[in-house]
């Protein structure tokens, strides 16, 4: 799958977000090492705190379909909605909590997972690895001192 195709899937997933409060629609596409893809979108609720990020939604789907240990690449896209189209000029990168979840998937797979971060319009796309976004990540190995 090309970068453009993976980003397009993330942008399409964002159209299915439930974001009545922030009006910021985020979609995520997760590709496995075998080329399988799952998607997810953010889901807000009136409690705010109990909403779900697109990346968490897609990673949960990935765990069920092929396992977190097989995650190879992730595309994230986010922005506003106008006339049924995703809009926005700034690349949408994963939040801190989602970076942590991606970091843990990377520890399971042994792959420095690539993350494509797209603007809502798709005009801007940034490429990073999870290690670049979480240079001093806290993962399962850090818990070994707990006994």
Secondary structure, 3 states (H helix, E strand, C coil): CCHHHHHHHHHHHHCCCECCCCCCEEEEEEEECCCCEEEEECECCCCCCCCECHHHHHHHHHHHHCCHHHEEEEEEEEEEEECCEEECCCCCCCCHHHHHHHHHHHHHHCCCCEEEEEECCCCCEEEEEHHHHCCCCCCHHHHHHHC
